[in-house]
Amino acid sequence: MDDRKPRKLLDQLKDRIRYLHYSRQTEKAYVYWARRYILFHDKRHPRDMGAEEISIFLNYLANTDKVAASTQNQALNALVFLYKEVLSKELGEMIEFDYAKRPVRLPTVLTQEEVKSIIEHTQEPYTAMIGLMYGAGLRMNECLQLRVLDVDFSRREIRIRNAKGGKDRITMLPESVLPGLELALEKTRAVFRNDQRLGIDYVSLPYALGRKYPNAGRELKWQFVFVSGNLSRDPRSGRRGRHHVHRKSVTRAIRHAVRAAGIDKHVTAHVFRHSFATHLLENGYDIRTVQELLGHSNVNTTMIYTHVLNRGGRGVKSPMDAI
């Protein structure tokens, strides 16, 4: 007789997400929305609810919480995943709900002078990170998750692994970032050698790579380029090892640099990627090239950056300026 207790629903959800190799961020978001959904309905079990309860919850998010359309859509995706992949329950009829308003907003873009000023007020490794986000269009996560083997100095290329949508891509390695990258790699090599002497030989790998390369922690090539100064425990495997620099450290460094540079725009890490795309279009590169470098699946996503070609009143010169 098996006396083991059945695993809790949210643990089952985590198991399924990991089995399907979803990212940690997706796992965190889906578990959050499943928990909120359950608490919203007074802790009723999702198996006893369905499309109607999901609609009520999504309407609440749109009309009471006033969440963004992307947030409501994330909640919907999480709940559909919960029912389909964990509970094996068909929701039946189409879920009807009030869609959160999706405002059309143009991305914040820095001038080249502003980017330069921000970089001048940073120190390594953050200087190199901003250089990659602006100079190669990397997302913050893509920058942080770079491994030693992903940087090809001879070909001046960077391989982005498992980017948004699970895709890989190749992008440029800016010449001006090379000194900072070399410094980061020197630190990674030194930390790696010291960890090996101490018997610390674990590094987290995405998806099935951990099973395919069980000794990856003993190889320099799998270490993070921007390695953390502290050891941490992998929340999935429970093993202790060396991870990359924390996102909050990068955000804090950018915030301080923007303030020191006297820039009044709301600058996040993603603004450097926006600026990369915008400046490429300004310099005459075609939209398909920019799409490929950014890793967008659909060119319509990249089209948002064409606003730079329509300055002011769609490029119309004001008659005031002719006086």
Order of alpha helices (4+ residues) and beta strands (2+ residues): alpha-alpha-alpha-alpha-alpha-alpha-alpha-beta-beta-beta-alpha-alpha-beta-beta-alpha-alpha-alpha-alpha-alpha
